[in-house]
Amino acid sequence: MTATTETPRREGALDVPEGLPRGIDLGRINNRDKAIAMYGREFTEKLTDHALLADEAAYLAMRDFRDKSTGANWRTFDTALDHGIDALDDPSPGMVELFRQLEHIPDWVDFDQLYRGAVAFWRAGPIVPPILAWATIAGGFSMYSATRPVLFSGRMRKADHVGTRLVESFRYVVAAYAPGGMGRFEEGFRLTAKVRMIHAAVRHGLSRSDAWDWANWGIPINNLDGMVTQAGQFGVKFIDAVHSSGIRFSDREIEDIFALSRYVGWVIGVPEDILHTDYDDARKKTNFHTLIEQPTDDLCRDVVHSVIKFSVENPPGDVEVLPAPVAKFMTTDRRLKLAYGLLSTWLPENVIKDLHVEPTPWRFVLPAVKPLLTLSNRVGRILPHDDEAATFRILKQFNAAIAVPESEKAKAVANPDEVGADAAANKGGMPVVAKAI
């Protein structure tokens, strides 16, 4: 295919080296011709251009933190996060723009709908935690693009760090997808903004790493991959995993869940022009992203297996991912085999094959009990039920285990400076590649 040479408008191109191709011609993009044939050139080039675009507002704020003359730092960021930007006497330009975006509520946001979406997200009950741990978080790292940035810090390659990373991920997801969690001064909003700055710190570190392969991977923590995290991992693939387990969401519940994931995507910095608008749009963009992904490689496999193994042997916050009655009577080895059996139901067959998941009889467990789960779900929807109460029961269990003391709120998720520094230092031991530009 002939390379396209037109330079796109790069709103998120600070610290990106000159001479890179357009997004569609990056090494990470697979099946270019097929994508154009299926989705059209305009759509394909628009989305792939975002592999070289990223969250500029958070990145400018991060650069202010590095410039001592601005007076911006993590203390002022936390103050603005907890009390609003007006609580600062002289905020830096980067901070002002970041909070202008954070505090802007798009006209499509309906907080009552977001609340309903959070209730729907959790009301499927005990099946939700293993889906989040294994299909969504671990399964997400089967994607080639998702693993590149996280591997540099070493936090997903070293056993003593995997647990911390997993607990932090649970803490963030539970907070953001809790009913009312995305209110401006609620914990979900706060942690989403924190994760946004972690992304900026990792981008800042990797932009200065000799091992980051710009011509193949594009910009670290880019818009394209950020979009599919909300549309795909916590949207389409979560819904599909729940449905494949025998529990069905109503059309309204699906609409509400995707409204919530859309707003989480907005707060975390995905630009509105590629942010999913609804379920159908999310599925289209998720399918497109899957099509253009490079195949799962050894690095992907290492991360996925590390997360699953650790979550089984050392459940996040000592809360079993599996329902307690199931986990109680099973050895660690059997729980691990069951985890892979469930994963075989939730992830596409080709992904399971690429992950080298051993086929065991446990893969038949969920299909065998699916009719019972389906019947239970249908009866439960007919009989009087309280989805909100059920949601808060399961959230109470998780929050009690993964909560941090009020005095240590800053430790709820990773320290951005530490993660950024680890990425810059390549503590994950990623190989330095010959530059193609």
C-alpha positions in Angstrom: 0.0 0.0 0.0 1.3 3.5 -0.8 2.1 5.5 2.3 -0.1 8.6 2.8 2.0 11.7 3.2 -0.5 14.4 4.2 0.3 15.6 7.7 -2.7 15.6 10.0 -3.5 18.3 12.4 -1.8 17.1 15.5 -3.3 18.6 18.6 -1.5 16.2 20.9 2.0 16.2 19.4 4.1 17.9 22.0 7.5 16.1 22.4 6.7 13.9 19.3 9.7 13.6 17.1 9.6 14.9 13.5 9.5 12.7 10.5 6.9 10.2 11.6 4.4 8.8 9.1 0.7 9.3 9.4 -1.1 7.1 12.0 -2.3 4.6 9.3 1.3 3.9 8.3 2.7 3.2 11.8 4.0 -0.3 12.3 1.3 -1.1 14.9 -1.5 -0.8 12.3 -2.5 -4.2 10.9 -4.9 -5.0 8.1 -4.9 -1.4 6.6 -6.5 -2.3 3.2 -9.1 -4.5 4.9 -9.9 -1.7 7.4 -10.3 0.8 4.5 -12.5 -1.6 2.6 -14.8 -2.2 5.6 -14.9 1.2 7.2 -13.9 3.6 4.5 -10.7 5.6 4.2 -12.0 8.7 6.0 -13.0 6.8 9.1 -9.8 4.7 9.1 -7.5 7.6 8.7 -9.3 9.7 11.3 -9.1 7.0 14.0 -5.5 5.9 13.2 -4.3 9.5 13.2 -5.2 9.4 16.9 -2.4 6.9 17.4 -0.2 10.0 17.1 -2.5 12.3 19.2 -2.9 12.2 22.9 -4.3 14.2 25.9 -2.7 17.5 25.5 -4.3 19.3 28.5 -3.0 16.7 31.0 0.4 16.7 29.3 0.7 20.5 29.5 -0.2 20.4 33.2 2.4 17.7 33.7 5.0 19.8 32.0 4.1 22.7 34.3 4.8 20.4 37.2 8.3 19.9 35.8 8.8 23.7 35.6 9.4 25.0 39.1 8.7 28.6 38.0 5.0 27.8 37.4 4.3 26.9 41.1 2.3 23.9 39.8 2.8 20.6 41.5 0.9 17.6 42.9 -0.1 19.5 46.0 -1.8 22.2 44.0 -3.3 19.6 41.7 -4.8 17.8 44.7 -6.1 21.1 46.1 -7.8 21.9 42.8 -9.2 18.4 42.5 -10.7 18.5 46.0 -11.8 22.1 46.1 -11.9 23.4 42.5 -9.4 25.4 40.5 -10.6 28.7 42.2 -9.0 27.4 45.4 -5.6 28.2 43.9 -4.3 31.8 44.1 -2.3 31.6 40.9 -2.8 28.4 38.9 -0.5 27.7 36.0 -1.9 27.9 32.4 -1.7 24.2 32.1 -3.6 23.6 35.3 -6.3 26.1 34.2 -6.9 24.4 30.9 -6.9 20.9 32.4 -9.5 21.9 35.0 -11.5 23.8 32.4 -11.8 20.4 30.6 -12.3 18.3 33.7 -15.1 20.6 35.0 -16.9 21.0 31.7 -20.0 18.9 31.6 -21.0 18.0 28.0 -24.6 18.6 27.2 -25.1 14.8 26.6 -24.4 14.0 30.3 -27.4 13.1 32.4 -26.2 12.2 35.9 -29.4 10.3 36.7 -28.6 8.1 33.7 -25.1 7.6 34.8 -26.4 6.5 38.2 -28.7 4.0 36.5 -25.8 2.8 34.4 -23.6 2.1 37.4 -26.5 0.1 39.1 -26.9 -1.9 35.9 -23.1 -2.5 35.6 -23.0 -4.2 39.0 -26.5 -5.8 39.3 -25.4 -8.9 37.4 -23.9 -9.9 40.8 -21.1 -12.3 41.6 -20.2 -12.8 38.0 -19.0 -9.2 37.7 -15.8 -9.3 39.7 -14.2 -12.3 37.8 -15.3 -10.7 34.5 -13.6 -7.4 35.5 -10.4 -9.2 36.8 -9.9 -11.7 34.0 -11.9 -10.7 30.9 -11.6 -6.9 31.2 -8.4 -6.1 33.0 -6.3 -9.2 32.3 -7.9 -9.8 28.9 -7.3 -6.2 27.9 -3.6 -6.9 27.9 -4.0 -9.5 25.2 -4.0 -6.4 22.9 -0.6 -5.6 21.5 -1.1 -1.8 21.8 -2.3 -2.0 25.4 0.8 -3.7 26.7 3.5 -1.5 25.1 3.4 1.5 27.6 2.8 -0.5 30.8 5.7 -2.9 30.1 8.3 -0.1 30.5 7.7 0.6 34.2 8.1 -3.1 35.1 4.9 -3.0 37.1 3.2 -5.7 35.0 6.3 -7.8 34.5 7.5 -8.2 38.1 5.6 -10.4 40.4 6.0 -8.1 43.5 4.4 -5.2 41.6 1.5 -7.0 39.8 -0.6 -7.2 42.9 -0.3 -3.5 43.6 -1.2 -2.6 40.0 -4.2 -5.0 40.1 -5.6 -3.5 43.4 -5.2 0.0 42.0 -7.0 -0.9 38.9 -9.9 -2.4 40.9 -10.0 0.6 43.2 -10.3 3.0 40.2 -12.9 0.9 38.3 -15.0 0.3 41.4 -15.0 4.0 42.2 -15.7 5.2 38.7 -18.4 2.7 38.0 -20.1 3.1 41.4 -23.6 4.8 41.5 -22.9 8.5 41.9 -19.2 8.0 41.6 -18.6 10.4 38.8 -20.0 13.4 40.5 -17.5 16.3 40.5 -16.3 15.8 44.1 -16.8 12.1 44.3 -14.2 9.4 44.5 -14.8 8.0 41.0 -14.2 11.4 39.4 -11.1 12.0 41.6 -9.5 8.7 40.7 -10.3 9.1 37.1 -8.6 12.5 37.1 -5.6 10.9 38.9 -5.4 8.1 36.4 -5.4 10.7 33.6 -2.3 12.3 35.2 -0.6 8.9 35.5 -1.1 8.5 31.8 0.5 12.0 31.2 3.4 11.0 33.5 4.0 7.8 31.6 3.8 9.6 28.3 6.3 12.2 29.6 8.7 9.4 30.7 8.4 7.4 27.5 8.8 10.4 25.3 12.4 10.6 26.7 13.1 6.8 26.5 15.6 5.5 23.9 13.6 2.3 23.9 10.2 3.8 22.8 9.6 2.8 19.2 7.7 5.9 17.8 7.5 4.6 14.2 5.9 1.4 15.2 3.8 2.3 18.3 2.9 6.0 17.9 2.6 8.3 20.9 2.5 6.7 24.4 -1.0 6.5 25.9 -2.6 7.8 22.7 -6.3 8.7 22.0 -7.0 5.7 19.9 -6.2 3.3 22.7 -7.8 5.4 25.3 -11.0 5.4 23.3 -11.2 1.6 23.1 -10.5 1.2 26.8 -13.9 2.8 27.6 -15.8 1.8 24.5 -14.4 -1.7 24.4 -12.9 -3.1 27.6 -15.4 -1.5 30.0 -18.2 -1.4 27.5 -18.6 -3.9 24.6 -16.4 -6.7 26.0 -17.8 -6.4 29.5 -21.4 -6.5 28.1 -20.5 -9.5 25.9 -18.9 -11.4 28.8 -22.0 -10.9 31.0 -24.3 -11.9 28.2 -22.2 -15.0 27.4 -22.6 -16.0 31.1 -26.4 -16.2 30.7 -27.3 -12.8 32.2 -29.0 -10.3 29.9 -29.0 -6.5 30.2 -32.1 -4.7 28.9 -31.8 -2.2 26.1 -32.1 0.6 28.5 -29.5 -0.8 30.8 -27.1 -1.1 27.9 -27.8 2.5 26.9 -27.2 3.7 30.5 -23.9 1.7 30.9 -22.5 3.2 27.7 -23.5 6.7 28.8 -21.5 6.1 32.0 -18.5 4.7 30.2 -18.7 7.7 27.7 -18.5 10.2 30.5 -15.6 8.3 32.2 -13.9 8.5 28.8 -14.5 12.2 28.7 -13.0 12.9 32.2 -10.0 10.7 31.5 -9.2 12.7 28.4 -10.6 11.0 25.3 -11.4 13.7 22.8 -15.1 14.0 21.9 -14.6 13.6 18.2 -13.6 9.9 18.6 -15.3 9.2 22.0 -18.1 6.6 21.5 -21.6 8.0 21.4 -23.7 4.9 22.2 -23.6 1.1 22.1 -23.6 0.8 18.4 -20.9 3.3 17.9 -18.8 1.7 20.7 -19.1 -1.7 19.0 -18.1 -0.3 15.6 -15.0 1.4 17.0 -14.1 -1.6 19.2 -14.4 -4.0 16.2 -12.3 -1.5 14.1 -9.6 -1.4 16.8 -9.5 -5.2 17.0 -9.1 -5.4 13.2 -6.1 -3.1 13.1 -4.3 -4.7 16.1 -1.1 -6.6 15.7 -1.3 -10.2 16.9 -0.8 -11.1 20.6 2.9 -11.7 21.3 5.0 -13.1 24.1 4.9 -9.8 26.0 1.1 -9.8 26.0 1.0 -13.4 27.1 3.4 -12.6 30.0 1.2 -9.8 31.3 -2.1 -11.7 31.0 -0.9 -14.8 32.7 0.8 -12.7 35.5 -2.4 -10.9 36.3 -4.6 -14.0 36.3 -2.1 -16.0 38.3 -1.7 -13.3 40.9 -5.4 -12.6 41.2 -6.0 -16.2 41.9 -3.2 -16.7 44.4 -3.5 -13.3 46.0 -7.0 -11.9 45.5 -7.2 -8.1 45.4 -7.4 -6.8 48.9 -7.9 -10.5 50.0 -11.4 -10.5 48.4 -11.9 -13.6 46.3 -12.6 -12.8 42.7 -14.6 -16.0 42.5 -17.9 -16.2 44.5 -17.0 -17.3 48.0 -19.0 -20.5 48.0 -17.0 -21.6 44.9 -13.6 -20.4 46.0 -13.9 -21.9 49.5 -13.8 -25.5 48.5 -11.2 -25.2 45.7 -7.4 -25.4 45.8 -5.4 -22.7 44.2 -4.6 -24.9 41.3 -8.2 -25.6 40.6 -9.2 -21.9 40.9 -6.5 -21.1 38.4 -7.8 -23.7 36.0 -11.3 -22.5 36.5 -10.2 -18.9 35.8 -8.8 -20.0 32.5 -11.9 -22.0 31.8 -14.1 -19.0 32.3 -11.8 -16.9 30.2 -12.2 -19.3 27.4 -16.0 -18.5 27.4 -15.5 -14.7 27.7 -12.7 -14.1 25.1 -12.9 -14.9 21.4 -11.5 -18.3 20.5 -8.6 -16.8 18.4 -7.5 -14.7 21.5 -7.5 -17.7 23.7 -5.4 -19.6 21.2 -3.0 -16.7 20.9 -2.6 -16.5 24.7 -1.7 -20.2 24.7 -4.4 -21.0 27.2 -4.4 -24.7 27.9 -7.8 -26.3 27.1 -9.0 -28.0 30.2 -12.4 -29.5 31.2 -13.1 -26.3 33.3 -13.9 -24.5 30.1 -17.2 -26.4 30.0 -18.3 -25.2 33.4 -19.9 -21.9 32.4 -21.7 -23.3 29.4 -23.0 -26.0 31.6 -24.5 -23.7 34.2 -25.5 -20.9 31.8 -29.1 -22.2 31.4 -29.5 -22.0 35.2 -28.0 -18.5 35.3 -30.3 -17.5 32.4 -33.4 -18.9 34.2 -32.4 -17.3 37.5 -31.9 -13.9 35.8 -35.3 -14.1 34.0 -37.1 -15.1 37.2 -35.3 -12.4 39.1 -36.4 -9.8 36.7 -40.0 -10.8 37.0 -40.1 -11.1 40.8 -39.8 -8.0 43.0 -36.1 -7.0 43.1 -33.9 -4.1 44.3 -31.0 -3.7 41.9 -29.7 -0.7 43.8 -29.5 -2.6 47.0 -27.8 -5.6 45.3 -25.2 -3.2 43.8 -24.3 -1.6 47.0 -23.9 -5.0 48.7 -21.3 -6.1 46.2 -19.6 -2.7 46.2 -19.5 -2.7 50.0 -17.6 -6.0 50.0 -15.0 -4.7 47.5 -14.6 -1.2 49.0 -14.0 -2.6 52.5 -11.1 -4.6 51.2 -9.4 -2.2 48.8 -10.1 1.1 50.6 -7.3 3.3 51.9 -7.5 5.4 55.0 -8.7 9.0 54.6 -5.2 10.2 55.5 -3.7 8.1 52.7 -6.1 9.1 49.8 -3.1 10.0 47.7 -2.1 6.4 47.7 -5.4 5.1 46.2 -3.7 4.8 42.8 -0.1 4.9 41.7 2.2 7.9 42.3 2.5 9.4 38.8 6.0 10.7 39.3 7.2 7.2 40.3 5.5 5.4 37.4 6.7 8.0 34.9 10.3 7.7 36.3 10.2 3.9 36.2 8.9 4.1 32.6 11.6 6.5 31.6 14.2 4.3 33.2 12.8 1.3 31.4 12.7 -0.8 34.6 10.6 -3.3 32.6 13.7 -4.1 30.5 12.2 -3.4 27.1 14.7 -3.8 24.3 16.1 -0.7 22.6 15.2 -0.8 19.0 16.9 0.7 16.0 15.1 3.9 15.0 13.4 3.9 11.7 13.0 7.7 11.4 
